Amino acid sequence: MYSDSPDGEYAYTRGVNRKAVIAGTPAAIVALVLALVPAFTYVSGFSWFVGAILAAVTYLLITDRHAPFHAVDGEDIAVAPRH
């Protein structure tokens, strides 16, 4: 699961998940506007939640949810091998 291989299960472009950045950037801008613009005083306390929900929904819409999934045990990296 945690591999530096460019063709690994969770490989990103130079270590960056571009779809997460694409989803997070507008959500962060909306959250900042809600928090800092005086016209949104009544909802400014919820700006973090609005931004997080907006980012999650955007990410779900743009990510490939039909890609093949491979179950990985992970025991090799979690437990020292017995000799």
PyMOL Python script that loads the backbone (N, CA, C, O; Angstrom):
from pymol import cmd

cmd.read_pdbstr("""\
ATOM      1  N   MET A   1       0.829  -1.186   0.000  1.00  0.00           N
ATOM      2  CA  MET A   1       0.000   0.000   0.000  1.00  0.00           C
ATOM      3  C   MET A   1       0.874   1.251   0.000  1.00  0.00           C
ATOM      4  O   MET A   1       0.651   2.156  -0.804  1.00  0.00           O
ATOM      5  N   TYR A   2       1.849   1.314   0.874  1.00  0.00           N
ATOM      6  CA  TYR A   2       2.715   2.486   0.965  1.00  0.00           C
ATOM      7  C   TYR A   2       3.985   2.217   0.183  1.00  0.00           C
ATOM      8  O   TYR A   2       4.994   1.791   0.746  1.00  0.00           O
ATOM      9  N   SER A   3       3.934   2.462  -1.099  1.00  0.00           N
ATOM     10  CA  SER A   3       5.044   2.169  -1.986  1.00  0.00           C
ATOM     11  C   SER A   3       5.408   3.422  -2.773  1.00  0.00           C
ATOM     12  O   SER A   3       4.542   4.228  -3.113  1.00  0.00           O
ATOM     13  N   ASP A   4       6.688   3.575  -3.057  1.00  0.00           N
ATOM     14  CA  ASP A   4       7.139   4.687  -3.890  1.00  0.00           C
ATOM     15  C   ASP A   4       7.079   4.357  -5.377  1.00  0.00           C
ATOM     16  O   ASP A   4       7.455   5.183  -6.209  1.00  0.00           O
ATOM     17  N   SER A   5       6.618   3.179  -5.713  1.00  0.00           N
ATOM     18  CA  SER A   5       6.557   2.740  -7.101  1.00  0.00           C
ATOM     19  C   SER A   5       5.571   3.608  -7.883  1.00  0.00           C
ATOM     20  O   SER A   5       4.450   3.822  -7.422  1.00  0.00           O
ATOM     21  N   PRO A   6       5.964   4.114  -9.060  1.00  0.00           N
ATOM     22  CA  PRO A   6       5.057   4.964  -9.843  1.00  0.00           C
ATOM     23  C   PRO A   6       3.829   4.229 -10.356  1.00  0.00           C
ATOM     24  O   PRO A   6       2.838   4.864 -10.718  1.00  0.00           O
ATOM     25  N   ASP A   7       3.875   2.900 -10.392  1.00  0.00           N
ATOM     26  CA  ASP A   7       2.697   2.156 -10.822  1.00  0.00           C
ATOM     27  C   ASP A   7       2.051   1.411  -9.653  1.00  0.00           C
ATOM     28  O   ASP A   7       1.357   0.413  -9.847  1.00  0.00           O
ATOM     29  N   GLY A   8       2.288   1.908  -8.441  1.00  0.00           N
ATOM     30  CA  GLY A   8       1.691   1.318  -7.249  1.00  0.00           C
ATOM     31  C   GLY A   8       0.226   1.669  -7.113  1.00  0.00           C
ATOM     32  O   GLY A   8      -0.302   2.498  -7.855  1.00  0.00           O
ATOM     33  N   GLU A   9      -0.417   1.035  -6.166  1.00  0.00           N
ATOM     34  CA  GLU A   9      -1.858   1.212  -5.947  1.00  0.00           C
ATOM     35  C   GLU A   9      -2.238   2.670  -5.679  1.00  0.00           C
ATOM     36  O   GLU A   9      -3.267   3.143  -6.164  1.00  0.00           O
ATOM     37  N   TYR A  10      -1.419   3.377  -4.916  1.00  0.00           N
ATOM     38  CA  TYR A  10      -1.743   4.751  -4.526  1.00  0.00           C
ATOM     39  C   TYR A  10      -0.710   5.742  -5.047  1.00  0.00           C
ATOM     40  O   TYR A  10      -0.374   6.700  -4.351  1.00  0.00           O
ATOM     41  N   ALA A  11      -0.209   5.532  -6.238  1.00  0.00           N
ATOM     42  CA  ALA A  11       0.793   6.421  -6.814  1.00  0.00           C
ATOM     43  C   ALA A  11       0.149   7.739  -7.232  1.00  0.00           C
ATOM     44  O   ALA A  11      -0.941   7.760  -7.804  1.00  0.00           O
ATOM     45  N   TYR A  12       0.829   8.816  -6.942  1.00  0.00           N
ATOM     46  CA  TYR A  12       0.363  10.142  -7.313  1.00  0.00           C
ATOM     47  C   TYR A  12       1.408  10.815  -8.189  1.00  0.00           C
ATOM     48  O   TYR A  12       2.504  10.283  -8.366  1.00  0.00           O
ATOM     49  N   THR A  13       1.084  11.961  -8.730  1.00  0.00           N
ATOM     50  CA  THR A  13       2.017  12.706  -9.542  1.00  0.00           C
ATOM     51  C   THR A  13       2.994  13.448  -8.640  1.00  0.00           C
ATOM     52  O   THR A  13       2.627  14.422  -7.982  1.00  0.00           O
ATOM     53  N   ARG A  14       4.219  12.989  -8.613  1.00  0.00           N
ATOM     54  CA  ARG A  14       5.271  13.550  -7.761  1.00  0.00           C
ATOM     55  C   ARG A  14       4.806  13.696  -6.306  1.00  0.00           C
ATOM     56  O   ARG A  14       5.108  14.692  -5.649  1.00  0.00           O
ATOM     57  N   GLY A  15       4.084  12.714  -5.822  1.00  0.00           N
ATOM     58  CA  GLY A  15       3.649  12.700  -4.433  1.00  0.00           C
ATOM     59  C   GLY A  15       2.419  13.527  -4.129  1.00  0.00           C
ATOM     60  O   GLY A  15       2.066  13.697  -2.962  1.00  0.00           O
ATOM     61  N   VAL A  16       1.758  14.046  -5.149  1.00  0.00           N
ATOM     62  CA  VAL A  16       0.589  14.914  -4.942  1.00  0.00           C
ATOM     63  C   VAL A  16      -0.636  14.288  -5.612  1.00  0.00           C
ATOM     64  O   VAL A  16      -0.590  13.911  -6.783  1.00  0.00           O
ATOM     65  N   ASN A  17      -1.709  14.183  -4.869  1.00  0.00           N
ATOM     66  CA  ASN A  17      -2.978  13.720  -5.413  1.00  0.00           C
ATOM     67  C   ASN A  17      -3.675  14.939  -6.017  1.00  0.00           C
ATOM     68  O   ASN A  17      -4.285  15.736  -5.305  1.00  0.00           O
ATOM     69  N   ARG A  18      -3.574  15.067  -7.333  1.00  0.00           N
ATOM     70  CA  ARG A  18      -4.106  16.265  -7.999  1.00  0.00           C
ATOM     71  C   ARG A  18      -5.614  16.415  -7.833  1.00  0.00           C
ATOM     72  O   ARG A  18      -6.116  17.532  -7.717  1.00  0.00           O
ATOM     73  N   LYS A  19      -6.326  15.320  -7.821  1.00  0.00           N
ATOM     74  CA  LYS A  19      -7.785  15.413  -7.656  1.00  0.00           C
ATOM     75  C   LYS A  19      -8.148  15.944  -6.276  1.00  0.00           C
ATOM     76  O   LYS A  19      -9.139  16.660  -6.130  1.00  0.00           O
ATOM     77  N   ALA A  20      -7.361  15.602  -5.267  1.00  0.00           N
ATOM     78  CA  ALA A  20      -7.609  16.135  -3.928  1.00  0.00           C
ATOM     79  C   ALA A  20      -7.323  17.633  -3.889  1.00  0.00           C
ATOM     80  O   ALA A  20      -8.045  18.386  -3.235  1.00  0.00           O
ATOM     81  N   VAL A  21      -6.284  18.063  -4.578  1.00  0.00           N
ATOM     82  CA  VAL A  21      -5.970  19.495  -4.637  1.00  0.00           C
ATOM     83  C   VAL A  21      -7.063  20.238  -5.389  1.00  0.00           C
ATOM     84  O   VAL A  21      -7.478  21.322  -4.980  1.00  0.00           O
ATOM     85  N   ILE A  22      -7.528  19.654  -6.489  1.00  0.00           N
ATOM     86  CA  ILE A  22      -8.604  20.276  -7.268  1.00  0.00           C
ATOM     87  C   ILE A  22      -9.878  20.382  -6.431  1.00  0.00           C
ATOM     88  O   ILE A  22     -10.595  21.377  -6.533  1.00  0.00           O
ATOM     89  N   ALA A  23     -10.168  19.389  -5.619  1.00  0.00           N
ATOM     90  CA  ALA A  23     -11.365  19.423  -4.772  1.00  0.00           C
ATOM     91  C   ALA A  23     -11.182  20.356  -3.582  1.00  0.00           C
ATOM     92  O   ALA A  23     -12.128  21.026  -3.169  1.00  0.00           O
ATOM     93  N   GLY A  24      -9.983  20.405  -3.032  1.00  0.00           N
ATOM     94  CA  GLY A  24      -9.751  21.177  -1.818  1.00  0.00           C
ATOM     95  C   GLY A  24      -9.598  22.668  -2.023  1.00  0.00           C
ATOM     96  O   GLY A  24      -9.968  23.457  -1.153  1.00  0.00           O
ATOM     97  N   THR A  25      -9.056  23.066  -3.165  1.00  0.00           N
ATOM     98  CA  THR A  25      -8.796  24.489  -3.391  1.00  0.00           C
ATOM     99  C   THR A  25     -10.072  25.335  -3.410  1.00  0.00           C
ATOM    100  O   THR A  25     -10.147  26.307  -2.658  1.00  0.00           O
ATOM    101  N   PRO A  26     -11.079  25.016  -4.230  1.00  0.00           N
ATOM    102  CA  PRO A  26     -12.289  25.844  -4.180  1.00  0.00           C
ATOM    103  C   PRO A  26     -13.011  25.753  -2.836  1.00  0.00           C
ATOM    104  O   PRO A  26     -13.615  26.727  -2.387  1.00  0.00           O
ATOM    105  N   ALA A  27     -12.950  24.593  -2.199  1.00  0.00           N
ATOM    106  CA  ALA A  27     -13.588  24.442  -0.889  1.00  0.00           C
ATOM    107  C   ALA A  27     -12.898  25.336   0.140  1.00  0.00           C
ATOM    108  O   ALA A  27     -13.563  25.945   0.978  1.00  0.00           O
ATOM    109  N   ALA A  28     -11.582  25.416   0.080  1.00  0.00           N
ATOM    110  CA  ALA A  28     -10.853  26.294   0.999  1.00  0.00           C
ATOM    111  C   ALA A  28     -11.177  27.762   0.739  1.00  0.00           C
ATOM    112  O   ALA A  28     -11.299  28.549   1.678  1.00  0.00           O
ATOM    113  N   ILE A  29     -11.315  28.126  -0.515  1.00  0.00           N
ATOM    114  CA  ILE A  29     -11.657  29.509  -0.855  1.00  0.00           C
ATOM    115  C   ILE A  29     -13.052  29.857  -0.331  1.00  0.00           C
ATOM    116  O   ILE A  29     -13.256  30.928   0.242  1.00  0.00           O
ATOM    117  N   VAL A  30     -14.004  28.954  -0.529  1.00  0.00           N
ATOM    118  CA  VAL A  30     -15.367  29.185  -0.016  1.00  0.00           C
ATOM    119  C   VAL A  30     -15.340  29.306   1.508  1.00  0.00           C
ATOM    120  O   VAL A  30     -15.985  30.191   2.069  1.00  0.00           O
ATOM    121  N   ALA A  31     -14.599  28.426   2.177  1.00  0.00           N
ATOM    122  CA  ALA A  31     -14.519  28.469   3.638  1.00  0.00           C
ATOM    123  C   ALA A  31     -13.897  29.777   4.115  1.00  0.00           C
ATOM    124  O   ALA A  31     -14.360  30.361   5.095  1.00  0.00           O
ATOM    125  N   LEU A  32     -12.856  30.239   3.432  1.00  0.00           N
ATOM    126  CA  LEU A  32     -12.231  31.513   3.807  1.00  0.00           C
ATOM    127  C   LEU A  32     -13.171  32.691   3.606  1.00  0.00           C
ATOM    128  O   LEU A  32     -13.225  33.598   4.436  1.00  0.00           O
ATOM    129  N   VAL A  33     -13.908  32.675   2.508  1.00  0.00           N
ATOM    130  CA  VAL A  33     -14.867  33.755   2.257  1.00  0.00           C
ATOM    131  C   VAL A  33     -15.938  33.768   3.347  1.00  0.00           C
ATOM    132  O   VAL A  33     -16.284  34.826   3.874  1.00  0.00           O
ATOM    133  N   LEU A  34     -16.456  32.594   3.680  1.00  0.00           N
ATOM    134  CA  LEU A  34     -17.476  32.523   4.730  1.00  0.00           C
ATOM    135  C   LEU A  34     -16.931  32.984   6.082  1.00  0.00           C
ATOM    136  O   LEU A  34     -17.659  33.586   6.871  1.00  0.00           O
ATOM    137  N   ALA A  35     -15.669  32.709   6.348  1.00  0.00           N
ATOM    138  CA  ALA A  35     -15.082  33.053   7.643  1.00  0.00           C
ATOM    139  C   ALA A  35     -14.677  34.517   7.732  1.00  0.00           C
ATOM    140  O   ALA A  35     -14.722  35.103   8.813  1.00  0.00           O
ATOM    141  N   LEU A  36     -14.284  35.114   6.613  1.00  0.00           N
ATOM    142  CA  LEU A  36     -13.685  36.452   6.680  1.00  0.00           C
ATOM    143  C   LEU A  36     -14.568  37.591   6.179  1.00  0.00           C
ATOM    144  O   LEU A  36     -14.348  38.739   6.566  1.00  0.00           O
ATOM    145  N   VAL A  37     -15.534  37.320   5.351  1.00  0.00           N
ATOM    146  CA  VAL A  37     -16.389  38.383   4.816  1.00  0.00           C
ATOM    147  C   VAL A  37     -17.477  38.699   5.845  1.00  0.00           C
ATOM    148  O   VAL A  37     -18.215  37.807   6.263  1.00  0.00           O
ATOM    149  N   PRO A  38     -17.575  39.967   6.251  1.00  0.00           N
ATOM    150  CA  PRO A  38     -18.541  40.333   7.293  1.00  0.00           C
ATOM    151  C   PRO A  38     -20.001  40.005   6.953  1.00  0.00           C
ATOM    152  O   PRO A  38     -20.812  39.832   7.863  1.00  0.00           O
ATOM    153  N   ALA A  39     -20.346  39.918   5.688  1.00  0.00           N
ATOM    154  CA  ALA A  39     -21.731  39.617   5.305  1.00  0.00           C
ATOM    155  C   ALA A  39     -22.138  38.203   5.724  1.00  0.00           C
ATOM    156  O   ALA A  39     -23.329  37.910   5.835  1.00  0.00           O
ATOM    157  N   PHE A  40     -21.161  37.327   5.958  1.00  0.00           N
ATOM    158  CA  PHE A  40     -21.445  35.946   6.337  1.00  0.00           C
ATOM    159  C   PHE A  40     -21.195  35.696   7.818  1.00  0.00           C
ATOM    160  O   PHE A  40     -20.828  34.584   8.197  1.00  0.00           O
ATOM    161  N   THR A  41     -21.381  36.684   8.645  1.00  0.00           N
ATOM    162  CA  THR A  41     -21.108  36.576  10.076  1.00  0.00           C
ATOM    163  C   THR A  41     -21.880  35.427  10.725  1.00  0.00           C
ATOM    164  O   THR A  41     -21.348  34.729  11.589  1.00  0.00           O
ATOM    165  N   TYR A  42     -23.115  35.234  10.315  1.00  0.00           N
ATOM    166  CA  TYR A  42     -23.952  34.228  10.958  1.00  0.00           C
ATOM    167  C   TYR A  42     -23.524  32.801  10.642  1.00  0.00           C
ATOM    168  O   TYR A  42     -23.787  31.895  11.433  1.00  0.00           O
ATOM    169  N   VAL A  43     -22.880  32.584   9.520  1.00  0.00           N
ATOM    170  CA  VAL A  43     -22.437  31.236   9.158  1.00  0.00           C
ATOM    171  C   VAL A  43     -20.925  31.069   9.266  1.00  0.00           C
ATOM    172  O   VAL A  43     -20.400  29.999   8.955  1.00  0.00           O
ATOM    173  N   SER A  44     -20.227  32.099   9.697  1.00  0.00           N
ATOM    174  CA  SER A  44     -18.763  32.022   9.740  1.00  0.00           C
ATOM    175  C   SER A  44     -18.260  30.925  10.678  1.00  0.00           C
ATOM    176  O   SER A  44     -17.192  30.359  10.444  1.00  0.00           O
ATOM    177  N   GLY A  45     -19.003  30.622  11.719  1.00  0.00           N
ATOM    178  CA  GLY A  45     -18.605  29.557  12.634  1.00  0.00           C
ATOM    179  C   GLY A  45     -18.689  28.169  12.013  1.00  0.00           C
ATOM    180  O   GLY A  45     -18.109  27.216  12.533  1.00  0.00           O
ATOM    181  N   PHE A  46     -19.402  28.057  10.912  1.00  0.00           N
ATOM    182  CA  PHE A  46     -19.552  26.769  10.233  1.00  0.00           C
ATOM    183  C   PHE A  46     -18.729  26.685   8.953  1.00  0.00           C
ATOM    184  O   PHE A  46     -18.900  25.748   8.173  1.00  0.00           O
ATOM    185  N   SER A  47     -17.843  27.644   8.726  1.00  0.00           N
ATOM    186  CA  SER A  47     -17.098  27.680   7.468  1.00  0.00           C
ATOM    187  C   SER A  47     -16.229  26.444   7.278  1.00  0.00           C
ATOM    188  O   SER A  47     -16.090  25.953   6.157  1.00  0.00           O
ATOM    189  N   TRP A  48     -15.643  25.936   8.355  1.00  0.00           N
ATOM    190  CA  TRP A  48     -14.797  24.748   8.249  1.00  0.00           C
ATOM    191  C   TRP A  48     -15.634  23.556   7.794  1.00  0.00           C
ATOM    192  O   TRP A  48     -15.205  22.794   6.927  1.00  0.00           O
ATOM    193  N   PHE A  49     -16.824  23.390   8.371  1.00  0.00           N
ATOM    194  CA  PHE A  49     -17.698  22.273   8.005  1.00  0.00           C
ATOM    195  C   PHE A  49     -18.182  22.402   6.562  1.00  0.00           C
ATOM    196  O   PHE A  49     -18.230  21.415   5.828  1.00  0.00           O
ATOM    197  N   VAL A  50     -18.534  23.606   6.163  1.00  0.00           N
ATOM    198  CA  VAL A  50     -18.985  23.826   4.782  1.00  0.00           C
ATOM    199  C   VAL A  50     -17.857  23.492   3.816  1.00  0.00           C
ATOM    200  O   VAL A  50     -18.084  22.825   2.807  1.00  0.00           O
ATOM    201  N   GLY A  51     -16.646  23.947   4.114  1.00  0.00           N
ATOM    202  CA  GLY A  51     -15.501  23.659   3.252  1.00  0.00           C
ATOM    203  C   GLY A  51     -15.188  22.177   3.189  1.00  0.00           C
ATOM    204  O   GLY A  51     -14.915  21.650   2.111  1.00  0.00           O
ATOM    205  N   ALA A  52     -15.222  21.496   4.323  1.00  0.00           N
ATOM    206  CA  ALA A  52     -14.917  20.064   4.358  1.00  0.00           C
ATOM    207  C   ALA A  52     -15.953  19.264   3.583  1.00  0.00           C
ATOM    208  O   ALA A  52     -15.604  18.352   2.834  1.00  0.00           O
ATOM    209  N   ILE A  53     -17.213  19.598   3.758  1.00  0.00           N
ATOM    210  CA  ILE A  53     -18.280  18.889   3.042  1.00  0.00           C
ATOM    211  C   ILE A  53     -18.195  19.168   1.548  1.00  0.00           C
ATOM    212  O   ILE A  53     -18.371  18.259   0.736  1.00  0.00           O
ATOM    213  N   LEU A  54     -17.926  20.417   1.181  1.00  0.00           N
ATOM    214  CA  LEU A  54     -17.799  20.780  -0.222  1.00  0.00           C
ATOM    215  C   LEU A  54     -16.615  20.040  -0.860  1.00  0.00           C
ATOM    216  O   LEU A  54     -16.725  19.549  -1.983  1.00  0.00           O
ATOM    217  N   ALA A  55     -15.505  19.962  -0.158  1.00  0.00           N
ATOM    218  CA  ALA A  55     -14.335  19.238  -0.682  1.00  0.00           C
ATOM    219  C   ALA A  55     -14.632  17.755  -0.833  1.00  0.00           C
ATOM    220  O   ALA A  55     -14.250  17.150  -1.835  1.00  0.00           O
ATOM    221  N   ALA A  56     -15.301  17.164   0.135  1.00  0.00           N
ATOM    222  CA  ALA A  56     -15.621  15.735   0.069  1.00  0.00           C
ATOM    223  C   ALA A  56     -16.562  15.429  -1.093  1.00  0.00           C
ATOM    224  O   ALA A  56     -16.352  14.462  -1.825  1.00  0.00           O
ATOM    225  N   VAL A  57     -17.582  16.237  -1.261  1.00  0.00           N
ATOM    226  CA  VAL A  57     -18.536  16.020  -2.359  1.00  0.00           C
ATOM    227  C   VAL A  57     -17.843  16.210  -3.711  1.00  0.00           C
ATOM    228  O   VAL A  57     -18.044  15.418  -4.631  1.00  0.00           O
ATOM    229  N   THR A  58     -17.039  17.247  -3.826  1.00  0.00           N
ATOM    230  CA  THR A  58     -16.314  17.486  -5.075  1.00  0.00           C
ATOM    231  C   THR A  58     -15.370  16.340  -5.376  1.00  0.00           C
ATOM    232  O   THR A  58     -15.291  15.887  -6.518  1.00  0.00           O
ATOM    233  N   TYR A  59     -14.652  15.863  -4.371  1.00  0.00           N
ATOM    234  CA  TYR A  59     -13.724  14.750  -4.584  1.00  0.00           C
ATOM    235  C   TYR A  59     -14.469  13.487  -5.012  1.00  0.00           C
ATOM    236  O   TYR A  59     -14.011  12.766  -5.899  1.00  0.00           O
ATOM    237  N   LEU A  60     -15.602  13.222  -4.392  1.00  0.00           N
ATOM    238  CA  LEU A  60     -16.389  12.051  -4.792  1.00  0.00           C
ATOM    239  C   LEU A  60     -16.879  12.156  -6.231  1.00  0.00           C
ATOM    240  O   LEU A  60     -16.997  11.144  -6.923  1.00  0.00           O
ATOM    241  N   LEU A  61     -17.163  13.370  -6.682  1.00  0.00           N
ATOM    242  CA  LEU A  61     -17.649  13.563  -8.051  1.00  0.00           C
ATOM    243  C   LEU A  61     -16.540  13.409  -9.089  1.00  0.00           C
ATOM    244  O   LEU A  61     -16.802  12.938 -10.196  1.00  0.00           O
ATOM    245  N   ILE A  62     -15.312  13.794  -8.759  1.00  0.00           N
ATOM    246  CA  ILE A  62     -14.255  13.791  -9.767  1.00  0.00           C
ATOM    247  C   ILE A  62     -13.331  12.576  -9.691  1.00  0.00           C
ATOM    248  O   ILE A  62     -12.555  12.348 -10.619  1.00  0.00           O
ATOM    249  N   THR A  63     -13.390  11.801  -8.628  1.00  0.00           N
ATOM    250  CA  THR A  63     -12.499  10.661  -8.506  1.00  0.00           C
ATOM    251  C   THR A  63     -13.081   9.445  -9.229  1.00  0.00           C
ATOM    252  O   THR A  63     -14.291   9.341  -9.428  1.00  0.00           O
ATOM    253  N   ASP A  64     -12.197   8.535  -9.613  1.00  0.00           N
ATOM    254  CA  ASP A  64     -12.614   7.316 -10.296  1.00  0.00           C
ATOM    255  C   ASP A  64     -12.961   6.266  -9.254  1.00  0.00           C
ATOM    256  O   ASP A  64     -12.074   5.621  -8.696  1.00  0.00           O
ATOM    257  N   ARG A  65     -14.242   6.096  -8.993  1.00  0.00           N
ATOM    258  CA  ARG A  65     -14.675   5.143  -7.978  1.00  0.00           C
ATOM    259  C   ARG A  65     -14.886   3.747  -8.534  1.00  0.00           C
ATOM    260  O   ARG A  65     -15.259   2.837  -7.794  1.00  0.00           O
ATOM    261  N   HIS A  66     -14.655   3.566  -9.820  1.00  0.00           N
ATOM    262  CA  HIS A  66     -14.834   2.255 -10.441  1.00  0.00           C
ATOM    263  C   HIS A  66     -13.508   1.595 -10.779  1.00  0.00           C
ATOM    264  O   HIS A  66     -13.478   0.588 -11.488  1.00  0.00           O
ATOM    265  N   ALA A  67     -12.426   2.147 -10.284  1.00  0.00           N
ATOM    266  CA  ALA A  67     -11.107   1.559 -10.511  1.00  0.00           C
ATOM    267  C   ALA A  67     -11.010   0.244  -9.750  1.00  0.00           C
ATOM    268  O   ALA A  67     -11.668   0.074  -8.724  1.00  0.00           O
ATOM    269  N   PRO A  68     -10.204  -0.680 -10.236  1.00  0.00           N
ATOM    270  CA  PRO A  68     -10.072  -1.956  -9.521  1.00  0.00           C
ATOM    271  C   PRO A  68      -9.461  -1.751  -8.136  1.00  0.00           C
ATOM    272  O   PRO A  68      -8.553  -0.940  -7.953  1.00  0.00           O
ATOM    273  N   PHE A  69      -9.968  -2.487  -7.192  1.00  0.00           N
ATOM    274  CA  PHE A  69      -9.493  -2.396  -5.810  1.00  0.00           C
ATOM    275  C   PHE A  69      -8.819  -3.708  -5.450  1.00  0.00           C
ATOM    276  O   PHE A  69      -9.355  -4.785  -5.710  1.00  0.00           O
ATOM    277  N   HIS A  70      -7.646  -3.612  -4.854  1.00  0.00           N
ATOM    278  CA  HIS A  70      -6.918  -4.807  -4.438  1.00  0.00           C
ATOM    279  C   HIS A  70      -6.793  -4.798  -2.923  1.00  0.00           C
ATOM    280  O   HIS A  70      -6.206  -3.882  -2.347  1.00  0.00           O
ATOM    281  N   ALA A  71      -7.341  -5.811  -2.288  1.00  0.00           N
ATOM    282  CA  ALA A  71      -7.231  -5.927  -0.839  1.00  0.00           C
ATOM    283  C   ALA A  71      -5.791  -6.282  -0.485  1.00  0.00           C
ATOM    284  O   ALA A  71      -5.212  -7.212  -1.046  1.00  0.00           O
ATOM    285  N   VAL A  72      -5.228  -5.533   0.448  1.00  0.00           N
ATOM    286  CA  VAL A  72      -3.846  -5.749   0.867  1.00  0.00           C
ATOM    287  C   VAL A  72      -3.855  -6.056   2.353  1.00  0.00           C
ATOM    288  O   VAL A  72      -4.466  -5.334   3.142  1.00  0.00           O
ATOM    289  N   ASP A  73      -3.179  -7.124   2.728  1.00  0.00           N
ATOM    290  CA  ASP A  73      -3.149  -7.545   4.125  1.00  0.00           C
ATOM    291  C   ASP A  73      -2.438  -6.519   4.996  1.00  0.00           C
ATOM    292  O   ASP A  73      -2.983  -6.102   6.018  1.00  0.00           O
ATOM    293  N   GLY A  74      -1.243  -6.105   4.616  1.00  0.00           N
ATOM    294  CA  GLY A  74      -0.508  -5.102   5.380  1.00  0.00           C
ATOM    295  C   GLY A  74       0.274  -5.662   6.540  1.00  0.00           C
ATOM    296  O   GLY A  74       0.987  -4.922   7.217  1.00  0.00           O
ATOM    297  N   GLU A  75       0.160  -6.949   6.786  1.00  0.00           N
ATOM    298  CA  GLU A  75       0.848  -7.538   7.926  1.00  0.00           C
ATOM    299  C   GLU A  75       2.361  -7.438   7.777  1.00  0.00           C
ATOM    300  O   GLU A  75       3.069  -7.304   8.774  1.00  0.00           O
ATOM    301  N   ASP A  76       2.863  -7.502   6.558  1.00  0.00           N
ATOM    302  CA  ASP A  76       4.303  -7.423   6.338  1.00  0.00           C
ATOM    303  C   ASP A  76       4.910  -6.124   6.851  1.00  0.00           C
ATOM    304  O   ASP A  76       6.044  -6.116   7.330  1.00  0.00           O
ATOM    305  N   ILE A  77       4.169  -5.031   6.754  1.00  0.00           N
ATOM    306  CA  ILE A  77       4.720  -3.760   7.219  1.00  0.00           C
ATOM    307  C   ILE A  77       4.328  -3.465   8.658  1.00  0.00           C
ATOM    308  O   ILE A  77       4.938  -2.608   9.297  1.00  0.00           O
ATOM    309  N   ALA A  78       3.331  -4.153   9.176  1.00  0.00           N
ATOM    310  CA  ALA A  78       2.857  -3.876  10.534  1.00  0.00           C
ATOM    311  C   ALA A  78       3.530  -4.758  11.585  1.00  0.00           C
ATOM    312  O   ALA A  78       3.652  -4.370  12.747  1.00  0.00           O
ATOM    313  N   VAL A  79       3.958  -5.928  11.173  1.00  0.00           N
ATOM    314  CA  VAL A  79       4.512  -6.885  12.117  1.00  0.00           C
ATOM    315  C   VAL A  79       5.877  -7.332  11.616  1.00  0.00           C
ATOM    316  O   VAL A  79       6.034  -7.657  10.439  1.00  0.00           O
ATOM    317  N   ALA A  80       6.858  -7.349  12.503  1.00  0.00           N
ATOM    318  CA  ALA A  80       8.188  -7.818  12.116  1.00  0.00           C
ATOM    319  C   ALA A  80       8.119  -9.294  11.727  1.00  0.00           C
ATOM    320  O   ALA A  80       7.485 -10.088  12.422  1.00  0.00           O
ATOM    321  N   PRO A  81       8.766  -9.667  10.624  1.00  0.00           N
ATOM    322  CA  PRO A  81       8.719 -11.062  10.204  1.00  0.00           C
ATOM    323  C   PRO A  81       9.392 -11.981  11.224  1.00  0.00           C
ATOM    324  O   PRO A  81      10.384 -11.607  11.849  1.00  0.00           O
ATOM    325  N   ARG A  82       8.846 -13.180  11.384  1.00  0.00           N
ATOM    326  CA  ARG A  82       9.410 -14.155  12.298  1.00  0.00           C
ATOM    327  C   ARG A  82      10.473 -14.978  11.577  1.00  0.00           C
ATOM    328  O   ARG A  82      10.286 -15.378  10.427  1.00  0.00           O
ATOM    329  N   HIS A  83      11.547 -15.219  12.235  1.00  0.00           N
ATOM    330  CA  HIS A  83      12.618 -16.019  11.632  1.00  0.00           C
ATOM    331  C   HIS A  83      12.816 -17.294  12.382  1.00  0.00           C
ATOM    332  O   HIS A  83      13.677 -18.095  12.019  1.00  0.00           O
TER     333      HIS A  83
END
""", "prot")
cmd.dss("prot")
cmd.show_as("cartoon", "prot")
cmd.util.cbc("prot")
cmd.orient("prot")
